[in-house]
Every structure is written in structure tokens, then in C-alpha cells.
Amino acid sequence: MSLAKWPNACGRHDIEIEDLLPVDAVEGLIKKIGENIALDGKEKCRGSWHYRLSAAAKNEAISLLPSLVSKADPGGMVWLAGELQRRAASMTPD
């Protein structure tokens, strides 16, 4: 399975799991811990920003994201769950 198959991938950079998070949640994380700590870089991608989160941000995300992710916007996680479900359904026991 490849995250590069995510339909919202812009093709300009590799896709990491955090790219599938809702943009508002990622931006909230960056705001909480500060851009200088949260980011290794950012670039324009399809009219918005692609954030390259630092190791520090990824560690903070574990505790902060539950309070930042809205049920109204699951980002690309619904796509990922569907891909995992399709993959699991195609597997047969030995």
C-alpha cells in the first residue's frame, strides 16, 4: 500500500501520514508549539501549504491532536481507513 495513491496528493513531494491529517488540526499543532519548533520546512502545494513536520512536532502530535481534530473534518484518514479495509478484505488466511 502506498500513501502516494492518496487522491489529494499533489505529486510535488512524498506523502507522509501527517499529510492525511486535517489541515486545521496540523495548523493548530503548529500554532501551539511554534513554527520554529514544529516545522522542518513548508512549500506551496495546490494553493495551500505542505508542512514538513519536525520530529518534535510529531512527538507533540500524539498528545495534542485529539483535541485539535474535528469530527467534521477527518482529512484523508477516511481514505486511509478505506484502503486498509480493502487490503484486509483481499487477504485470505493460509
CORQUIFEN-V150873 format. One record per pair of residues at least 12 apart in sequence whose C-alpha atoms are under 7 Angstrom apart, sorted by the first residue. I is the first residue (numbers start at 0). J is the second residue. Records with the same first field share a line. If there is no record, write none. Layout:
I = J + J
This chain:
2 = 14 + 15
9 = 44 + 45
19 = 74 + 75 + 76
20 = 73 + 74 + 75 + 76
21 = 68 + 72 + 73 + 74
24 = 64 + 67 + 68
27 = 67
28 = 60 + 63
36 = 55
37 = 52 + 53 + 55 + 56
38 = 50 + 51 + 52 + 53
39 = 51 + 52 + 53
